[in-house]
Amino acid sequence: MTSPGSSPSASGRGRPRRAVPLGHAAMRSANLSLLLRHLHAHGGRSRATLSQETGLSKASVTSLVSDLAERGLVQEGQVERLGTVGRPGTEVRLSPQHVAGVGVELNVDYIAVCLRDLAGQVRFTSSVPMPYVAGPEGSEERTYPPQLVIDRAAAQLQEALDVAAAEGLWVAGATIAPPGPIDYDGAVVRFASNLGWADVPLGEELARRLGPDHPVLSLENDAKLSALAEAPRLARRGIVDLVYLTGDQGVGAGIIAGGRLIRGWSGFSGEVGHIGVDSAGELCRCGRRGCWETLVGFDTVLAALDEQDPARSGRRPMLERLERIRALLDEGDPRLRERFAALAEDLVRGAGVLVDVLNPQAIVLGGYFGYFADALLCPVQAALDERLLAQGGRVEVSGSSFGLDAAAAGGAAVAVERVLDDPLLAPVATPTSP
């Protein structure tokens, strides 16, 4: 195996450099990654089938599988019978017993954490209300001091790490999902209007609280992680261009194009809640007027409730608040029914723009949109169908399969990507006692 070399030489004469052969260690690492990713994408396979599908020799596959098993990344499963001739092969599949990743979502209403192993099994989840400081009595004003929020997030993350340690899992990394654009190099939240944050060094502050033995920490936008969590499910149906819309106090989007996450040159892609849809509309938290999220944010639903309704309390778990709204909606509350009818129309105002600009195959509704997907999918789908420019451009609208855990689940999956890229990062597994 060689690495391509087509850039101009250092002499400046424009001649391509000679391809430089990869060393044995680099070649083996690349082949380990190839094999592990193949199992991750396609499920368990016999060694013979892996050889056929990856192009690696049977001897190489056998040796590579042995290395992966030594690091606790794969295990043997069922016997694979593909015919009546020859000896059946034993399936090799990802092992859930040694490697895991953690995802943490900082939502304006809650902090959620998810621990997932290499095989994709959820080993631990937790969600607590987002801490805040209330404004003057009678005021709905809230502030979210970074130190207060990061203290709570660190405690949640540490709880997941403790569970991983108790179950013998090595944590490859933790991905934190704040609701706003990120400075990826510095692990800084550049701007999160719903939290009132600007230039918060989230990665550094979390690392300080966790101590020197913390796993690798990285930041990614919540909507982007949610899109990554949903992408494999849709990819199995041939859908590789999608927009994930998450609905909270604000609205964000994760955009997958051609199977790849789109961040934009400065990481600001997906800030769709601030699309201007009504120049004479309400003032948004960002300082502009008529942003899309002023029409479809969660606050617009809460405004349809009585002032003393428990669903309006940010001190209650988000799921409990949504269940309360669901009960009122099912009872036929007229204000909520009117609000959800308008919500579907207002969702289309922004979603229609995204469809025209991005031409996705699918839109996935997440956050509180996804929780009420049964009330929103049909009217949103019908309205988008009516405004089709061409029959071949129909977009499929669905609800999130992960619910409120989508960003945290996506964060855990991204953390595990480090091992899929370089399986040698995983330490050799310690044999368990019989």
N, C-alpha and C positions, 0 to 999 in steps of 0.2 A: 504494500500500500504506500502511496506517495501523496504528498500534499501538493496541490497545484501551485505553480509559480508563474504568474503571467505579468507581474508588475515590472516596470523598467528597472534596469540595473543601476547600481550606485554610481556608475561612471557617467550616467546621464546620456548614453548613446541610444537609449530607447530599446535595447535588445532585451528580450525576456530572460529572466533568470532561469537557471536549470532547476528542474524539479528536484527537491531535496527529499531523499528517502526518509521515511519515519523510522526512528529507532525501534528496537524490539519492544521495549516497555511501552512506548506510545502506541504502537500498533496493537499490542495486547489490550491496553486500556480502551482503545477505540472499539475493538471487537467485543469486549465485555459490555460496553455501553450499547452496542448494536444488538446484542443478544437480549440484554435486559429490557431495552425499549421494545423489542419485538414481542416479548412475553407480556409486557405492560399493555401494549396496544391490542394484541390478538388473543391473549389468554394462554392457557397451558398447551404445550406441544411436546411430542416425543423428540428425542435427540435427532432421529432421522428426519422428522418433519422440519425441525429447526434448520438442519443442514440444507434441505431442499429450498426452504423459503428465504434463507439469508445468503445463500451462496458460499457459506463456510464449509470446509471439509468436515466429515463426520468426526475425524480425530480431533480437529480443532474445537468442535462443539463439545465433545466429551470433556476435553481439558478445561475449556472455559466454564462449563457448567460446574465442574469440580471447584474452580476458584470462586464462583459466585456462591455456591453452597457453603464454602468455608467461611464466607463473610455473612452468612445467614440471609442471603438475598433470594435464594430459590430453594425449593424443596421438591421431592418427588411426590407425585399424586397417583391418579388412577392409571390403569393399563390402557394404552391407546390401541384400538383394533381397527385398522383401516381396510382389512381384507382377510382372506383366508390363507394366503401364502406367507410363509416366513414367521419369524418369532415376533409377537406383539411387543411394542415399545412401551416404556414407562413414561408417563407424562411428567414434564418439568413445569413447575409453575412458581409464581412469585410467593415468597414466604411472608406471612404476616407477623412473624415472631421476633424480629430483630430490629428493624428500622422503621421510624415513623417521622412525621412532620407535624408541626403545630401551626394553626392559623388563628389570628385574633382580629376581630372586627370592632372598631370603635364607631359605634352608631350613635347618633344624637340621642337616642332613647335607651340604648343598652350596650353592654360590652359582651360579646360572645366569643367563646374559645372552642376550638375543635382539634382533637388529636386523632390523626388517621395513620394507619400503618401502610407499609409499602404496597400491600395487596388492596388497599382502598377501603378497608374496614374501619369504621368509626369506633375508636376505643374509649373516647371520653368527650362529652360536650357540657358546656355550662353557659348560662346567660344570667347577667345581673343588670339591674337598672343603671343607666349612666348617672354618675354623681354630678350634682350641680349646686350652685348657690342661688337661692331664690331671691328675687327682687323685693321691693317694698311690699308690705301687706296690701292685698287687693290687686297687685300687679302680676301679670303673667310673665314678666321678664325673668330670664334665667341667664346665668353665666356659667361657663365650663372652664374653670381655672386649670391650665395644663398640669400643674403639680398634683392636683386632686385626682384628675382623670388618669394620669400615668401611674399614680400609686395604686389605683384600683386595677388598672390593666396589668401591672406587674404582678399583683397578687393572683389574678386569674391565670396568667401565663405560668406562674410558679406552680399553681395547683395542677395544671396539665403536665408540667415537667415531673412533678412528684408521682403522678399516676404512671407516666412512662417509665420512670425508674423502678417503681414497684412491680411493673409487668416485664421488666427486663428489656425495654425498648431503648435503643440509641436514637436520640432525636437529631435528625440531619440539619434542622434549621427551624426557625419560626418566622412566619410572614405576618406583618401587622398591616391592617387595612384601615387607615383613616379616611374620612369622607372629603377628600380634596386632592389637589395637585401636589406632587411630591418632588423634592430634590433627591433623586435616587442615589447619587454619589455620596451625599452627606447625610442620608436618612433623615431628612428634615421635611416636616409638613409645611409647604410653602404658603398655603392658603386654605382655610376651611371655614367658609362663611357661617355655616350652621353652628359651629362651635365657637366662633369668634376668635379663631387662631390665625396667626401669621408667623412664619419662620420659627416653628417650634421644633427643637432638636429631639424628636421623639426616639430615634434609635439610640442616641447617646444616653438619654435619660433612663430608658428602659434597661440598657446594659448596666448602668451604674446601680440600679436597684436590684438586679438579678445577681450581681457578683461576677467574679472572674470566670466561673465555669459555665456561663450561659452558652447556649447554642448560637450559631450564626443567625443574626437578626437582619431582616430586610423589610422594606416597606413597599406596598403596592396599593393602589386605589381600590376601594371596596367594590365598585361596579366592575372594574376590570377583572378582579379575582372571581367575582360571581360569574362573569362570562366564561372564564377559564374553567370553572366548575361544571358549567352546563355544556361546554363545547364537545366533550367526548360522546355524550349521549346523542347529540344531533349529528356528529360526524359519522356515526354508525349508519345513519340514514342518508348520507351523502350531503348533508348541510354543513358547509364550511364558511358561509358568510352570514353572520348574525349580529344582532344588536340586543344586548341585555339591558333592560330598563329597570332600575331599582327605585322604588318609591318610599321615601321617608318624609322628613320635613322638607327636604330638597329632592331633586331628581338627578340621577347620574346614569351614565351609559357606559357599558363595556362593549367595545367594537372588535369583532373577529372578522378579518377579511382573508379569504384564501387559507383559512386555518390558522392564521397568525394574529396575535393581539396587536392592535394599533394603539400606540401611546402618543403619537405626535412628536414633533421635534423637541418640545420642551415638557412633555408629559401632561399637557392640559387637555388632551383629547377626551371626549366623553362628558364635558361639562355642559350637557344639553339642557339642564334645568334653567340655564340663563339665556336660552334662545328667546328673543323678543317676539311675543305673539300679540301684544296689545299695548301700543304706545301710550294709551291713556289709562292703563291698568294700575294695579296696586304697586307701591314701592317695595322692592325686593330687599332682602338682607344685604345683597351685594352692592346696593346703592343705585341700581338701575330700576327702571319702571317697566312693568308688564312682562316680567320673565315668566316662562312657562310654569315654573314650580309654584308661583303664586296662585295658579289655577288648579294644580293637581297635587300639591304637597299634602302631607298627612294633616297639617293644621286646618286645611279646608274641610276635612271630614270632622275633626274635633269641633269646629265652629258650629256644626249642625246639632251638637249635643247640648243638653242643659249644662249650665255652668258648674253645677255640683256633681255631675255625672262622674263616677269613678274612672271611666275610660280616659278622662282628661288629665288624670294625675300621672306625671312623669315618674313618680316614685313606684308605680306598679310595673311589673314585668310587661314587656311589649305584647307577648302572646296573650296574657290575661286581658289586656286592653282591647286587642283585636277580637277576642272571644266575646267580650261584652258588646262590642259594636255589631258583631255577627248576630248575637241574640236579638238585639233591637231591630236589626234589619229584617230578620226572619219573622219578627212580630209585626212587621209592617209599619215601622216608624215612618211617618210621612216625610219628615225633614231629611232623614237619611236616604230614603228612596229617591227623593228629588236630587239630593247631592250626588248619589251614584249615577243617576241618569245623566246629569251634567258632567260628571267626572269622565264617563266614557267619551263624550263629545270633546271634552277638553284634552283628553289623552291623544285623540286623533289629530288635533291641531298641531301638536309637536311631532307625533310619530309620523304623520304624513310628510313632514319636511325631511325627517330622517330617511324615510323610504325613497323619496325623490332624489336625495343627495347620495345615499350610500347603496341603494338597491340591494338590500339584504334578502336572503332567502327566508329568514325567520326573525321574529321579534319575541323575546322571552320577557314576560312580566315578573318582576321580583319584588322583594320588600312587601309593603302592604298591598301593592297592586296584585302580587302573586297570591296573597292570602285570600283576596276577594276575586280571584280569577273567574270563578263561576258566574259572577255578576258582570264582569267586564269583557271576557273574551269574545262572546258572540257579537255585542254591539260594536266593539273595536274592529273585529275581523270584517264585519259587514260594511262598516264605513270605509275601511281601507280598500276593500274589494270594489266599492263604488267609484273610487277615485283612481283606479288603475289606468295608467297610460297605455299599457299593452298587456294582453292576456298572459303572455309569458313571464310577466313581472310580478305575479302574485306573491305576497309575503305571508308566511304562516305565523299566526300568533298563538302562543302557548304560555302556560304558567310555569314558574320555576319548579323543578323537581326537588330542590333542596330547601325550599321555604326560606325562613329567616336565617338559616345556617349557611346560605350559599357563599357569602364572602369568606367566612371562617373556613369552610370546607375547601374552597379554592385556594386559600392561603396555605393550608396544610399540604395540598397537592403540589403547590409551587415549591414548598420547602423540600419535598421529597425529590423534586426534579434535580437537585444537586447530586444525588446518588445515581439517578438515571443517566446523567451526563458523565459522571466519573464514579463508577462502582467501587474503585479502590479507596474512596473516602470512608467507606463503611469499615469499622474495625472488625477484626476477625471475631466471629461469634464464639462465646464460651460454651462448651458442651454442657448440656443440662443433665443433672443426675437422674438415673432411671427411677 
